[in-house]
Structure formats: structure tokens, C-alpha cells
Amino acid sequence: MSLDAILTLVLPGLAGCVTVMVLLWLRQTRTRNATAVDVGWSACVGGLAVLYALLATTPSVHRWMVGLCGGVWGARLAWHLWSDRVGKTED
């Protein structure tokens, strides 16, 4: 795999995750409560699985299985953390 192909995969995910985490960091500095950062982290990991499944060039069945499993896992964990921790005191 060439460097251009790798950068085409990595840069969109990196840009999205950096943006989300910087926004959550700014929220944390304002509220002094970092519980939403865990939600953002799990959502970013799941989102990256879906993004890379869409952008990768490996056989489609493998891509979609990894994207589906990673996306569902990230969404489930983000929802659990959101409903269990956000808006409450930091653990």
C-alpha cells in the first residue's frame, strides 16, 4: 500500500477525531467534568471502524463485517456512557 493510499485513509479519521476531542476538551475546561470525553472516545473509535470500512480497498465482506462490528460496539459503548455518566459528577 502506498503512502498516498495510507494518508487517504488516515487523514479524514484523524481530522474528525482531533476535532471531536478538542471540542470535548474545551467543554471539560469550562465545566471541569470530563465524563463526556469517554463518550467521544468510544464514538470516535466506532466511527473510525465505519469510516475505514467505507474507504478501504480490501474485499468488501471483510470490510463491512469489521465496520459493522466496530460501529455497533462504539455506538453501544457511547450510548451506555452517555446515559450512565454524562450530566452527573465525574467518577
C-alpha positions as a Markdown table, in Angstrom:
| # | Residue | x | y | z |
|---|---|---|---|---|
| 1 | Met | 0.0 | 0.0 | 0.0 |
| 2 | Ser | 1.4 | 3.4 | -1.0 |
| 3 | Leu | 1.9 | 6.3 | 1.3 |
| 4 | Asp | -0.8 | 8.2 | -0.6 |
| 5 | Ala | -3.3 | 5.5 | 0.0 |
| 6 | Ile | -2.5 | 5.3 | 3.7 |
| 7 | Leu | -2.8 | 9.1 | 4.0 |
| 8 | Thr | -6.1 | 9.0 | 2.2 |
| 9 | Leu | -7.4 | 6.6 | 4.8 |
| 10 | Val | -5.8 | 8.1 | 7.9 |
| 11 | Leu | -6.2 | 11.9 | 7.4 |
| 12 | Pro | -10.0 | 12.1 | 7.4 |
| 13 | Gly | -10.3 | 10.0 | 10.5 |
| 14 | Leu | -7.5 | 11.9 | 12.2 |
| 15 | Ala | -9.1 | 15.2 | 11.4 |
| 16 | Gly | -12.5 | 14.1 | 12.6 |
| 17 | Cys | -11.2 | 12.6 | 15.9 |
| 18 | Val | -9.0 | 15.6 | 16.6 |
| 19 | Thr | -11.9 | 18.0 | 16.1 |
| 20 | Val | -14.2 | 16.0 | 18.4 |
| 21 | Met | -11.6 | 15.6 | 21.1 |
| 22 | Val | -10.6 | 19.3 | 21.0 |
| 23 | Leu | -14.2 | 20.3 | 21.4 |
| 24 | Leu | -14.7 | 17.9 | 24.3 |
| 25 | Trp | -11.5 | 19.2 | 25.9 |
| 26 | Leu | -12.8 | 22.7 | 25.6 |
| 27 | Arg | -16.1 | 21.6 | 27.2 |
| 28 | Gln | -14.1 | 19.9 | 30.0 |
| 29 | Thr | -12.1 | 23.1 | 30.7 |
| 30 | Arg | -15.4 | 25.0 | 31.0 |
| 31 | Thr | -17.3 | 22.5 | 33.1 |
| 32 | Arg | -14.4 | 20.8 | 35.0 |
| 33 | Asn | -16.2 | 17.5 | 34.2 |
| 34 | Ala | -14.5 | 15.1 | 31.8 |
| 35 | Thr | -17.2 | 12.4 | 31.6 |
| 36 | Ala | -18.2 | 13.4 | 28.0 |
| 37 | Val | -14.6 | 12.7 | 26.8 |
| 38 | Asp | -15.2 | 8.9 | 27.3 |
| 39 | Val | -18.3 | 9.2 | 25.1 |
| 40 | Gly | -16.4 | 11.0 | 22.4 |
| 41 | Trp | -13.5 | 8.5 | 22.6 |
| 42 | Ser | -15.8 | 5.5 | 22.1 |
| 43 | Ala | -17.8 | 7.2 | 19.4 |
| 44 | Cys | -14.6 | 8.1 | 17.5 |
| 45 | Val | -13.3 | 4.5 | 17.7 |
| 46 | Gly | -16.6 | 3.2 | 16.3 |
| 47 | Gly | -16.8 | 5.9 | 13.7 |
| 48 | Leu | -13.3 | 5.1 | 12.5 |
| 49 | Ala | -14.3 | 1.5 | 12.0 |
| 50 | Val | -17.2 | 2.6 | 9.8 |
| 51 | Leu | -15.1 | 5.2 | 8.0 |
| 52 | Tyr | -12.3 | 2.8 | 7.3 |
| 53 | Ala | -14.8 | 0.2 | 6.1 |
| 54 | Leu | -16.1 | 2.7 | 3.6 |
| 55 | Leu | -12.7 | 3.9 | 2.4 |
| 56 | Ala | -10.6 | 0.7 | 2.5 |
| 57 | Thr | -9.9 | -1.4 | -0.6 |
| 58 | Thr | -9.9 | -4.9 | 0.9 |
| 59 | Pro | -12.6 | -7.5 | 0.0 |
| 60 | Ser | -16.0 | -6.0 | 0.8 |
| 61 | Val | -17.3 | -8.7 | 3.1 |
| 62 | His | -14.4 | -8.3 | 5.4 |
| 63 | Arg | -14.6 | -4.5 | 5.4 |
| 64 | Trp | -18.3 | -4.5 | 6.2 |
| 65 | Met | -18.0 | -7.0 | 9.0 |
| 66 | Val | -15.3 | -5.0 | 10.7 |
| 67 | Gly | -17.1 | -1.7 | 10.1 |
| 68 | Leu | -20.4 | -3.2 | 11.4 |
| 69 | Cys | -18.9 | -4.8 | 14.5 |
| 70 | Gly | -16.7 | -1.7 | 15.3 |
| 71 | Gly | -19.6 | 0.7 | 14.6 |
| 72 | Val | -22.1 | -1.2 | 16.7 |
| 73 | Trp | -19.6 | -1.6 | 19.6 |
| 74 | Gly | -18.7 | 2.1 | 19.5 |
| 75 | Ala | -22.3 | 3.2 | 19.4 |
| 76 | Arg | -23.3 | 0.9 | 22.2 |
| 77 | Leu | -20.5 | 2.0 | 24.4 |
| 78 | Ala | -21.0 | 5.7 | 23.7 |
| 79 | Trp | -24.8 | 5.3 | 24.5 |
| 80 | His | -24.1 | 3.5 | 27.7 |
| 81 | Leu | -21.5 | 6.1 | 28.8 |
| 82 | Trp | -23.8 | 8.9 | 27.8 |
| 83 | Ser | -26.8 | 7.6 | 29.7 |
| 84 | Asp | -24.8 | 6.4 | 32.7 |
| 85 | Arg | -22.3 | 9.2 | 33.3 |
| 86 | Val | -22.9 | 12.5 | 31.4 |
| 87 | Gly | -24.6 | 15.1 | 33.4 |
| 88 | Lys | -23.5 | 13.5 | 36.7 |
| 89 | Thr | -20.4 | 14.0 | 38.8 |
| 90 | Glu | -17.2 | 12.8 | 37.4 |
| 91 | Asp | -16.1 | 9.3 | 38.6 |
